[in-house]
Structure formats: C-alpha cells, structure tokens
Amino acid sequence: MSKISKFFKGGGSAASKGRGGPSPQEALARLRETEEMLSKKQEYLETRIERELAVARQHGTKNKRAALQALKRKKRYEKQLNQIDGTLSTIEFQREALENSHTNTEVLKNMGYAAQAMKKVHENMDLNKIDDLMQDITEQQDVAQEISDAISNRAAFGDEFDEDELMAELEELEQEELNKGMRDVRLPSVPSTSLPSCPGISYELHSCITHVQLAAQKRAEDEDEMKQLAAWAS
C-alpha cells in the first residue's frame, strides 16, 4: 500500500468517523498536507535527476553500461515527477473547489441569519399603520409648506391705491418745482457802456478785441447760469 493510500485510509480522526465524514476544514487541512508532501517529493526527484545526469556525464563512453543505467533511472524519476505534477494539479483544483464550497456555505448561512433577523424585525410592523403614518407625515409637510408660504408673502398694506395715479401726481409736483426754479433764475444784463478806446490800435484790431471780450463775458454768464441751475437742482 502506498503512502498516499495509507494517508487517506488511516488518517481519519475519531470525531470525523463518528459524524460520518470530515468537515470542510479537516478536508482542506488534509489536502494542504498532501500538497506539502508531494512538493517535498518533487524536490527529492529533481535532485535525483540532476545526480543521475551527473553520473551519466561522468561515465560517458568510458563506461556505457553505467551511463545508460543512470539515464534509465533519470527517465523513471522524470516519469514520477510528471505524475506528481498531475496529482498536484488535481489536488489544487479539488482544494479550490472545496474552499469555494465552504465559502458559499458560510455565505448562505449568514444570509439565512440575516433573513431571520429581518423577519423578526418585521413581525411587529403593521403595513396599514405604516401607510397611515406616511399619510400623516405627508399632510403635516403640506401644512408646514402652506404656513411657510403665508409667512414669506409680502404684506399687502396700501395696495388699494392706484400706482398710475400716484406716478402722475409725482410728475406734476416735479414739473411745478422745475417751473418755479426757472422763474427764480435771473440772467445778468449786458453792459450798456462801450469799451474804452485804445489809442494806437487799428479799428479792425479794436473790433476783434471787443468781440473776444463779449464772447468771454457771454461764456461767464452761461457758467453762472449753469451753476445756479445746478444749485437749484441739488
């Protein structure tokens, strides 16, 4: 009987046999132990293969019989190594499937606990009472919104007056004030005396100077008038 057969046939615990089969945790532990054992066997075979290659190189054509025997042993070790590789792949697949099954079992178990908890929470809930409560909440929200709208609206004091009539009356008052201000403005009079004559100045030059002086006087009068209007408007 091989070591692997002994491992699986004689390695079960009393508790596992009593329950009729190992638990997922126990099975995963056994699979990991088997993977570890086979990995060590791989390392041993790889070492033997390298050793037999060294022996074959050493003898070479000097001792063909010894060299061929070494190569035969290397072939057997390589065959065992390939078998272990396939076995490890199968065990790895089985371990991953078992891990996934165990995870799914735990997930379903926890989901079942959550469903039971939700059921227990909902036992004391009445859907009719919930509907009534939500309806009351909606009504109170509507009332609160109406109160907020009523408070935020501008008070309608004085809205009984016609705004167009008030604007017309205001324009009349402004026109009266403007007319009154224009009546109170007094324009300066033009001096009646002629400018003194300057000896030695030609008639044309004297007329030009006279014209410039009159223009300056008119400009000063206009500026005074504008100042008076500005003072009245302010």
C-alpha positions as CSV (number, residue, x, y, z in Angstrom):
1,M,0.0,0.0,0.0
2,S,1.4,3.4,-1.0
3,K,2.0,6.2,1.4
4,I,-0.9,8.2,-0.1
5,S,-3.3,5.3,0.4
6,K,-2.3,4.9,4.0
7,F,-2.6,8.7,4.4
8,F,-6.2,8.7,3.2
9,K,-7.4,5.4,4.7
10,G,-5.8,5.5,8.1
11,G,-5.7,9.2,8.8
12,G,-9.3,10.0,9.8
13,S,-10.0,11.2,13.3
14,A,-12.5,9.5,15.6
15,A,-14.7,12.6,15.6
16,S,-14.8,12.6,11.8
17,K,-15.7,8.9,11.6
18,G,-18.4,9.4,14.3
19,R,-20.0,12.2,12.2
20,G,-19.9,10.1,9.0
21,G,-17.4,12.3,7.2
22,P,-14.8,15.0,7.7
23,S,-15.7,18.7,8.0
24,P,-14.6,21.1,5.2
25,Q,-11.9,22.5,7.5
26,E,-10.5,19.0,8.1
27,A,-10.6,18.1,4.4
28,L,-8.8,21.3,3.5
29,A,-6.1,20.6,6.1
30,R,-5.5,17.1,4.7
31,L,-5.3,18.4,1.2
32,R,-2.7,21.0,2.2
33,E,-0.7,18.4,4.0
34,T,-0.8,16.2,0.9
35,E,0.3,19.1,-1.3
36,E,3.2,19.8,1.1
37,M,4.3,16.1,1.0
38,L,4.2,15.9,-2.8
39,S,6.1,19.1,-3.1
40,K,8.9,17.6,-1.0
41,K,8.8,14.5,-3.2
42,Q,9.2,16.8,-6.2
43,E,12.3,18.4,-4.8
44,Y,13.7,14.9,-4.0
45,L,13.1,13.7,-7.5
46,E,14.6,16.8,-9.1
47,T,17.7,16.2,-7.0
48,R,18.0,12.6,-8.1
49,I,17.5,13.6,-11.7
50,E,20.4,16.0,-11.5
51,R,22.5,13.4,-9.8
52,E,21.8,10.7,-12.5
53,L,22.7,13.2,-15.2
54,A,26.0,13.9,-13.5
55,V,26.7,10.2,-13.3
56,A,25.9,9.7,-17.0
57,R,28.2,12.6,-17.9
58,Q,31.0,11.2,-15.7
59,H,30.9,7.7,-17.3
60,G,30.1,8.8,-20.8
61,T,31.6,6.5,-23.5
62,K,34.1,5.1,-21.0
63,N,31.5,3.1,-19.2
64,K,28.4,3.0,-21.5
65,R,26.7,0.4,-19.3
66,A,26.9,2.6,-16.2
67,A,25.9,5.7,-18.1
68,L,22.9,4.1,-19.7
69,Q,21.7,2.8,-16.3
70,A,22.0,6.3,-14.9
71,L,19.9,7.7,-17.8
72,K,17.2,5.0,-17.3
73,R,16.9,5.9,-13.6
74,K,16.7,9.6,-14.7
75,K,13.8,8.7,-17.0
76,R,11.9,6.9,-14.2
77,Y,12.4,9.8,-11.9
78,E,11.1,12.2,-14.6
79,K,8.1,10.0,-15.1
80,Q,7.3,10.0,-11.4
81,L,7.9,13.8,-11.4
82,N,5.3,14.2,-14.2
83,Q,2.8,12.1,-12.3
84,I,3.3,14.2,-9.2
85,D,2.8,17.3,-11.2
86,G,-0.6,16.0,-12.5
87,T,-1.6,14.9,-9.0
88,L,-0.7,18.3,-7.5
89,S,-2.9,20.0,-10.2
90,T,-5.8,17.7,-9.3
91,I,-5.4,18.3,-5.6
92,E,-5.1,22.0,-6.2
93,F,-8.3,22.0,-8.2
94,Q,-10.1,19.9,-5.5
95,R,-8.8,22.2,-2.7
96,E,-10.0,25.4,-4.6
97,A,-13.4,23.8,-5.2
98,L,-13.7,22.8,-1.6
99,E,-12.7,26.2,-0.4
100,N,-15.3,27.8,-2.7
101,S,-17.9,25.4,-1.5
102,H,-17.1,26.2,2.1
103,T,-17.2,29.9,1.4
104,N,-20.6,29.6,-0.4
105,T,-21.9,27.6,2.6
106,E,-20.8,30.2,5.0
107,V,-22.3,33.0,2.8
108,L,-25.6,31.2,2.6
109,K,-25.6,30.6,6.3
110,N,-25.0,34.3,7.0
111,M,-27.7,35.3,4.5
112,G,-30.1,32.9,6.3
113,Y,-29.3,34.6,9.6
114,A,-29.9,38.0,8.1
115,A,-33.2,36.8,6.6
116,Q,-34.3,35.5,10.0
117,A,-33.3,38.8,11.7
118,M,-35.3,40.8,9.1
119,K,-38.3,38.6,9.7
120,K,-38.0,39.1,13.4
121,V,-37.8,42.9,12.9
122,H,-40.8,43.0,10.6
123,E,-43.0,40.8,12.9
124,N,-44.1,43.9,14.9
125,M,-44.7,46.1,11.9
126,D,-48.2,46.6,10.5
127,L,-48.4,47.8,6.9
128,N,-51.7,49.6,7.5
129,K,-50.2,51.6,10.3
130,I,-47.2,52.4,8.2
131,D,-49.4,53.7,5.4
132,D,-51.4,55.8,7.9
133,L,-48.1,57.2,9.4
134,M,-46.7,58.1,6.0
135,Q,-50.0,59.8,5.1
136,D,-49.9,61.8,8.3
137,I,-46.3,62.8,7.6
138,T,-47.3,64.0,4.1
139,E,-50.2,66.0,5.4
140,Q,-48.1,67.7,8.0
141,Q,-45.5,68.5,5.4
142,D,-48.1,70.2,3.3
143,V,-49.4,72.2,6.2
144,A,-45.9,73.3,7.1
145,Q,-45.3,74.4,3.5
146,E,-48.5,76.4,3.4
147,I,-47.5,78.2,6.7
148,S,-44.1,79.0,5.2
149,D,-45.6,80.4,2.1
150,A,-48.0,82.5,4.0
151,I,-45.3,83.9,6.2
152,S,-42.9,84.6,3.3
153,N,-45.5,86.6,1.3
154,R,-45.2,90.4,1.3
155,A,-47.9,92.1,3.3
156,A,-50.4,93.9,1.0
157,F,-50.6,97.2,3.1
158,G,-51.5,100.2,0.9
159,D,-52.3,98.1,-2.2
160,E,-55.7,99.8,-2.5
161,F,-54.1,102.9,-4.1
162,D,-53.7,103.2,-7.9
163,E,-50.0,103.3,-8.7
164,D,-50.5,105.1,-12.1
165,E,-52.4,107.9,-10.4
166,L,-49.6,108.3,-7.8
167,M,-46.9,108.5,-10.6
168,A,-48.9,111.1,-12.4
169,E,-49.2,113.2,-9.3
170,L,-45.5,112.9,-8.6
171,E,-44.7,114.1,-12.2
172,E,-46.9,117.1,-11.7
173,L,-45.1,118.0,-8.5
174,E,-41.7,117.7,-10.2
175,Q,-42.9,119.9,-13.1
176,E,-44.1,122.6,-10.7
177,E,-40.8,122.6,-8.8
178,L,-38.9,122.9,-12.1
179,N,-41.1,125.8,-13.3
180,K,-40.6,127.6,-10.0
181,G,-36.9,127.2,-10.2
182,M,-36.7,128.6,-13.7
183,R,-38.7,131.7,-12.7
184,D,-36.3,132.4,-9.8
185,V,-33.2,132.3,-12.1
186,R,-32.1,135.8,-13.1
187,L,-29.9,136.3,-16.1
188,P,-27.2,139.0,-16.0
189,S,-27.8,142.1,-18.2
190,V,-25.5,143.1,-21.0
191,P,-23.5,146.3,-20.1
192,S,-24.7,149.4,-22.0
193,T,-21.4,151.2,-21.9
194,S,-19.0,150.7,-24.7
195,L,-15.5,149.6,-24.2
196,P,-12.8,152.3,-23.8
197,S,-10.9,153.1,-26.9
198,C,-7.3,152.4,-27.0
199,P,-5.1,154.9,-28.9
200,G,-2.7,153.4,-31.4
201,I,-4.9,150.4,-32.1
202,S,-6.5,150.0,-35.5
203,Y,-10.2,149.7,-36.0
204,E,-10.1,146.1,-37.1
205,L,-8.0,145.1,-34.1
206,H,-10.2,147.0,-31.7
207,S,-13.3,145.3,-33.1
208,C,-11.6,141.9,-32.7
209,I,-10.7,142.6,-29.1
210,T,-14.3,143.8,-28.5
211,H,-15.7,140.6,-29.9
212,V,-13.4,138.4,-27.8
213,Q,-14.4,140.3,-24.6
214,L,-18.1,140.0,-25.4
215,A,-17.6,136.2,-26.0
216,A,-15.8,135.8,-22.7
217,Q,-18.5,137.7,-20.9
218,K,-21.2,135.6,-22.5
219,R,-19.3,132.4,-21.5
220,A,-19.0,133.6,-17.9
221,E,-22.8,134.4,-17.8
222,D,-23.6,130.9,-19.2
223,E,-21.4,129.4,-16.5
224,D,-23.1,131.4,-13.7
225,E,-26.5,130.3,-15.1
226,M,-25.5,126.7,-15.1
227,K,-24.2,126.9,-11.5
228,Q,-27.5,128.4,-10.4
229,L,-29.4,125.7,-12.1
230,A,-27.2,123.0,-10.6
231,A,-27.6,124.5,-7.1
232,W,-31.4,124.6,-7.5
233,A,-31.5,121.0,-8.8
234,S,-29.5,119.7,-5.8
